[in-house]
Structure formats: C-alpha cells, structure tokens
C-alpha cells in the first residue's frame, strides 16, 4: 500500500448543495454542553453539515467581532486553504460519527474497544465532537468573510454498516475495506524524517480490512477484536495525518487570523494523535484470516516498535547540519502539493471506495486550489 504522509488522512468554486429532502436530523439550534451533545442525541441523529448555523444576524455579529479584533485581509489562496480544510473536517466528522454510533450501540465493537482502554468510547465521542466543531468553525468563518462554505451533502451516498447501532443513512466515507497505513508507528520512533526523503516500513499489515463491524459479531470473539484493533490503528493514522496537514498548509497562508486558525486547530489534531498513539499500543494479540495483530509485549527493547515509546523521537529537522529535534513529521514544503498528497493518501486507503467521479472531481479541485496558494 502507498503510505500517505499527511491526512488522512482537504478554492473558491461553487458550493455543492444538499437536496432539501435529505435523511439527516437538523443540527442543534441551541448550544449544549461540550462533550455531551452526542449522548443527548443518543448517537441516533446525524449532524447537519456544519457552518450553516451562522446565518442572518449571527453572521453579521461574527463579522463585526472579527473586524473589532483587528484587520483581516484574507487572500484567495487563504480561502482555498480554508475550504479544503473544511472539506477535510466534514470527511473526518463523517467517519468519526460512524465510529461513535457503533462504539455506543454495538455490544461487540464496544467490548472490543474497551479491551484497549475502558475510556475508549468517551475518547471517540470527544474526537467526533472536536471534528464537528472544526468543520462548523471553518465554514462559519468562511461565511463571515464573505466566502463560500463547503457542503458535501450531495455525496452522502455510501452505504452504512448493517450492524446494530449504525444508522441506515448515506455516508461520505467507507470504513469497510480499509488499507491502514501504520508506518507512522515506526516513523515517530525513528531519528529519520520523511521531510528528507526517508521512508518507513509498515508496523502491522492491515490490508482491505473492516474498521467497523459489517454485521453483528459475537461479543468477545476474535473477529470482533480484530475489527476493534483495526479501528484503533486507523484512529492514529487519521489523526497523525491532520497533525502534519495543518502546519504544512499554514506555511502557505498570508493572513494572521487564518494562521491562528490553522495553528489552533492543528494543535487539537496533535492532541488527538497522542491519545490514539497511546491506545493503539494496548491492542491485544489476535489472529483472524487476513490480518494478524502481534503480542505488543514482544517488542520490549525494540526502540522502533516498543509500545510505550510514544513521545516523538528527536529527528532531522530543517537541516541535517542542525541538532536533531523532536517535531511533527512530515511538515511539507510550502511549494509541495500538500493537499493533493493528503487526498491521495485517503483515496489510497480505500476510505472513498464507492464514491462518484463527481466527488473526486470536487475534492481534487479543492486540493489543487489549496496547493496553488502562495505566501506573499
């Protein structure tokens, strides 16, 4: 499998509008306590594409608040970057919502995740909440500055899992046949860096595997545990991608407010990755046809694989002539095709299996516009 180096893993252009009669619940109209809205909805109602709650008077109020906080001179390139990131966050919100539904409503998946950590469900709900807030904020900011937000509702056509807990609604992403890039496990333990052309092997070969139960599985079965283990490593893959994507695109922006947004949201992605990196190390040994998860204790003393070595190892950074430094990796050159690399990594993982040519055309246009942004 190709190894995506950034997210996982998101130009001005016409917004893709949803059909009026879509089958999703209305986004919450009143504020609810952070970390509680998923449970208040029972994970049973899906979420309207974020960004459109801030209309009318709220839009004007936000624009005024931005004006009072200082000059905001956003270039077309900045807008393109924000729109790609809004699309990326909508895709993330979609996949995390699927994980949340099954972590809450499917006994076998819930039990398999609990083997890794008894708080896994809460972490999944919180991560879902964060991605929703990111998409909501980015689209609201675009509206406030007079730019078009991103709406991917027209592409919510992929099928849901048939397992208990999953809503039978259209999805943007496919978690049923994933090829998961696990090279990040070794990359972050190495003194090498992809920024200098270094490559890294897969830690565990996870090829064409479900990361959610496709149908109900026996609680405590090897099959259910293998699905939960696959999901755990996919969590890390997605969030390490975001960890690299935001600083890479930040190198292209011009406006300081936009820079603040990218650095702020990017920091949240780093926090997510740290959590999932740690939890993946708790995946128990299990073997089923098609995938084998090792005994993590067997890697004790192996500094490229030992499970508790989750702090980024100092590596080459900026120049090999400088001392090694513990950093996010990769952070691509502002001249690089950052967004396209992220999109290609996601596509190569099978996350978009079954999506239409129109979807890929829309995402490619967003990525190309973001990559064409230039810092002046």
C-alpha positions in Angstrom: 0.0 0.0 0.0 1.1 3.5 -0.6 2.0 5.3 2.6 0.2 8.7 2.9 2.4 11.2 4.7 -0.3 13.6 5.7 -4.0 13.4 6.3 -5.5 11.1 6.2 -6.0 11.2 6.5 -9.0 18.6 2.5 -10.7 27.3 -3.8 -13.2 29.1 -4.4 -15.8 27.4 -6.5 -19.5 26.6 -6.4 -20.8 25.0 -3.2 -22.2 21.5 -3.6 -25.6 21.8 -2.2 -27.6 19.1 -0.4 -31.0 18.0 -1.5 -33.8 19.6 0.6 -35.2 16.2 1.5 -32.1 14.6 2.9 -32.5 12.0 5.7 -30.4 13.6 8.3 -31.6 15.3 11.5 -31.4 19.1 11.9 -28.2 20.4 13.5 -28.7 21.5 17.1 -30.1 25.0 17.2 -29.4 25.7 20.8 -26.0 25.3 22.5 -25.4 22.2 24.6 -22.6 21.4 26.9 -19.4 20.4 25.0 -18.8 16.6 25.1 -22.5 16.0 25.8 -24.3 16.6 22.5 -23.6 13.1 21.1 -25.1 11.5 24.1 -28.0 14.0 24.2 -28.8 12.8 20.6 -28.2 9.2 21.6 -25.8 8.9 18.7 -29.1 8.4 16.9 -29.4 11.6 15.0 -26.8 12.6 12.4 -25.5 16.1 12.2 -26.3 18.7 9.5 -23.2 19.8 7.6 -21.6 22.4 9.9 -21.1 26.0 9.0 -24.7 26.9 8.2 -25.9 27.6 11.7 -24.3 31.0 11.5 -26.6 32.8 9.2 -28.5 36.1 9.3 -27.9 38.2 12.3 -25.4 35.8 13.7 -23.3 36.1 10.6 -23.2 39.9 10.9 -22.4 39.7 14.6 -19.5 37.4 13.9 -18.2 39.6 11.1 -18.4 42.6 13.4 -16.5 40.7 16.1 -13.7 39.9 13.6 -13.5 43.4 12.5 -13.1 44.7 16.0 -10.3 42.2 16.7 -8.1 43.6 14.0 -7.7 43.7 10.3 -8.4 40.5 8.4 -7.1 40.6 4.9 -7.6 37.1 3.6 -6.2 36.2 0.1 -7.9 33.9 -2.4 -5.2 31.4 -1.5 -6.2 31.6 2.2 -9.8 31.0 1.2 -8.8 28.0 -0.8 -6.9 26.5 2.1 -9.8 27.1 4.5 -12.2 25.5 2.1 -10.1 22.4 1.6 -9.7 22.1 5.4 -13.5 22.5 5.8 -14.0 19.6 3.4 -11.4 17.5 5.2 -13.1 18.1 8.5 -16.5 17.2 7.1 -15.0 13.9 5.9 -13.4 13.3 9.3 -16.7 14.1 11.0 -18.4 11.6 8.8 -16.0 8.8 9.7 -15.9 9.6 13.3 -19.6 9.7 13.5 -19.7 6.1 12.2 -17.2 5.1 14.9 -19.3 6.8 17.5 -22.6 5.2 16.6 -21.1 1.7 16.8 -18.9 2.4 19.8 -22.1 3.3 21.6 -24.6 1.0 20.1 -22.9 -2.2 19.1 -22.0 -4.6 22.0 -19.2 -6.5 20.3 -17.5 -3.4 19.0 -17.9 -1.6 22.3 -16.4 -4.5 24.2 -13.5 -4.9 21.7 -12.6 -1.2 22.2 -12.9 -1.5 26.0 -10.2 -4.1 25.9 -7.8 -1.4 24.7 -9.0 1.1 27.3 -12.2 1.4 29.3 -12.4 5.1 28.3 -12.2 4.4 24.6 -15.9 5.3 24.0 -15.5 8.6 25.7 -12.4 9.4 23.6 -14.2 8.5 20.4 -17.2 10.7 21.3 -14.9 13.6 22.2 -12.9 13.2 18.9 -16.1 13.3 17.0 -17.2 16.4 18.8 -13.9 18.1 18.0 -14.1 17.3 14.3 -17.6 18.7 14.2 -16.5 21.9 15.9 -13.6 22.2 13.4 -15.9 21.9 10.4 -18.5 24.2 11.9 -16.0 26.9 12.8 -14.2 26.8 9.4 -17.5 27.1 7.4 -18.7 29.8 9.8 -15.5 31.8 9.3 -15.8 31.4 5.5 -19.3 32.8 5.7 -18.3 35.7 7.9 -15.6 36.8 5.5 -18.0 36.6 2.5 -16.6 33.4 1.1 -18.5 30.2 0.2 -18.6 27.4 2.7 -18.3 23.8 1.8 -21.2 21.4 1.7 -20.7 17.8 0.7 -24.2 16.6 1.3 -24.7 15.6 -2.4 -22.0 12.9 -1.9 -23.6 11.2 1.2 -24.3 8.1 -0.9 -22.2 5.3 0.6 -23.9 2.6 2.5 -23.9 2.1 6.3 -22.8 -0.9 8.2 -25.6 -3.4 8.8 -24.5 -4.0 12.4 -26.6 -3.0 15.4 -26.0 0.7 16.3 -25.4 2.0 12.8 -27.9 4.4 11.3 -29.1 3.5 7.9 -28.2 6.7 6.1 -25.9 7.8 3.4 -22.2 8.3 4.2 -19.3 10.2 2.8 -16.7 7.7 3.8 -16.2 3.9 3.7 -14.8 2.1 6.7 -15.5 -1.4 5.5 -12.4 -2.1 3.3 -9.5 -0.1 4.7 -5.9 -0.4 4.0 -4.4 1.3 7.0 -1.0 3.0 6.9 0.8 2.0 10.1 4.2 3.3 9.1 3.7 6.3 11.5 4.4 3.9 14.4 8.0 3.5 13.3 8.4 7.0 11.9 7.8 8.7 15.2 10.3 6.4 16.9 13.0 6.9 14.3 15.6 9.7 14.1 14.9 9.8 10.3 12.3 12.1 8.8 10.1 11.9 5.6 11.0 15.6 5.1 14.4 14.4 4.0 13.1 11.6 1.8 13.4 8.8 4.4 10.8 6.0 4.2 9.4 3.7 6.8 8.0 0.1 6.8 4.5 -0.8 7.9 4.4 -1.8 11.5 1.3 -4.0 11.0 0.0 -5.1 7.6 -3.7 -4.1 7.6 -5.0 -4.5 4.1 -8.6 -4.4 2.9 -10.0 -4.9 6.4 -13.1 -3.6 8.1 -12.6 -1.0 10.8 -16.2 -1.3 11.9 -18.4 -4.4 12.2 -20.2 -5.0 8.9 -22.8 -7.0 10.7 -23.3 -8.2 14.3 -20.4 -10.3 15.6 -20.2 -12.4 18.8 -19.2 -10.3 21.8 -15.6 -11.2 22.8 -14.9 -13.0 19.5 -11.5 -12.8 17.7 -13.3 -11.3 14.7 -14.8 -8.5 16.8 -11.4 -7.8 18.5 -9.6 -7.7 15.1 -12.1 -5.1 13.9 -11.6 -3.0 17.1 -7.8 -3.3 16.7 -8.0 -2.2 13.1 -10.1 0.8 14.2 -7.6 1.7 16.9 -4.7 1.9 14.4 -6.9 3.8 11.9 -7.6 6.4 14.6 -3.9 7.1 14.8 -3.5 7.1 11.1 -6.2 9.7 10.6 -5.1 12.0 13.4 -1.3 11.9 12.6 -2.3 13.0 9.1 -4.1 16.0 10.5 -1.2 16.7 12.7 1.0 17.1 9.6 -1.6 18.7 7.3 -2.3 21.8 9.3 1.3 23.1 9.8 2.1 22.2 6.2 -0.7 24.3 4.9 0.0 27.0 7.5 3.2 27.7 5.6 1.1 28.9 2.7 -1.2 31.3 4.4 -0.9 35.1 4.4 -3.4 36.5 6.9 -2.6 36.2 10.6 -6.1 35.3 11.6 -6.1 32.4 9.2 -2.7 31.4 10.5 -4.1 31.5 14.0 -7.0 29.3 12.9 -4.7 26.7 11.4 -2.3 26.6 14.3 -5.1 26.4 16.8 -7.0 23.6 15.1 -3.7 21.8 14.2 -2.8 21.7 17.9 -6.1 19.9 18.6 -5.1 17.3 16.0 -1.8 16.8 17.7 -3.6 16.1 21.0 -5.8 13.5 19.2 -2.9 11.7 17.7 -1.1 11.5 21.1 -4.1 9.8 22.6 -4.6 7.3 19.8 -0.9 6.5 19.6 -1.0 5.5 23.2 -4.2 3.5 22.9 -3.1 1.6 19.8 -0.3 0.1 21.9 -2.9 -1.7 24.0 -4.3 -3.7 21.1 -4.2 -7.3 22.2 -2.7 -10.2 20.2 -5.3 -11.7 17.8 -5.2 -13.5 14.5 -8.0 -13.9 12.0 -7.9 -14.7 8.3 -6.4 -11.7 6.6 -4.8 -9.9 9.5 -2.5 -10.7 12.4 -2.0 -8.4 15.4 1.2 -9.2 17.4 1.8 -9.5 21.1 2.9 -5.9 21.8 4.9 -7.1 24.8 7.2 -9.0 22.4 8.6 -5.6 21.2 10.1 -4.7 24.6 13.6 -3.4 23.9 12.9 -2.7 20.2 13.1 1.1 20.1 11.3 1.3 16.8 8.4 -0.8 18.0 8.1 -0.7 21.7 4.6 0.3 22.6 5.2 2.9 25.3 7.7 4.9 23.3 5.0 7.3 22.1 6.9 10.6 22.5 8.3 11.8 19.2 11.9 10.8 18.9 14.3 13.8 18.0 15.0 13.6 14.3 16.5 15.6 11.4 14.7 18.9 11.1 15.3 21.9 8.8 18.9 20.9 8.0 20.9 17.7 8.8 23.7 20.1 10.0 21.5 21.2 12.9 21.0 19.2 16.1 18.1 16.7 16.0 14.8 18.0 17.3 11.6 16.3 18.4 9.0 17.6 16.0 5.9 16.7 13.9 6.8 14.9 10.8 6.3 15.4 8.0 5.8 19.2 7.6 5.9 19.6 3.8 7.5 22.4 1.9 5.1 25.3 1.1 5.9 24.5 -2.5 4.7 21.0 -2.2 1.4 19.5 -3.2 0.3 19.3 0.4 -3.5 18.9 -0.1 -3.2 16.6 -3.0 -0.9 14.3 -1.0 -3.4 14.2 1.8 -6.3 13.5 -0.6 -4.3 10.8 -2.4 -3.4 9.1 0.9 -7.0 8.9 1.9 -8.1 7.6 -1.5 -5.3 5.0 -1.5 -6.6 3.7 1.9 -10.0 2.8 0.5 -11.8 5.5 2.6 -13.7 6.7 -0.5 -14.4 3.3 -2.1 -17.7 3.6 -4.0 -17.7 7.4 -4.3 -18.6 9.0 -7.6 -16.4 10.6 -10.2 -18.1 13.9 -9.3 -17.0 13.5 -5.7 -13.4 13.0 -6.7 -13.5 15.9 -9.2 -14.8 18.2 -6.4 -12.2 17.1 -3.9 -9.4 17.3 -6.5 -10.5 20.9 -7.4 -10.4 21.9 -3.7 -7.0 20.3 -3.2 -5.5 21.9 -6.3 -6.7 25.3 -5.3 -5.3 24.9 -1.8 -1.9 23.8 -3.2 -1.8 26.7 -5.6 -1.9 29.1 -2.6 1.3 31.1 -2.2 2.5 33.1 0.8 3.4 36.6 -0.4 
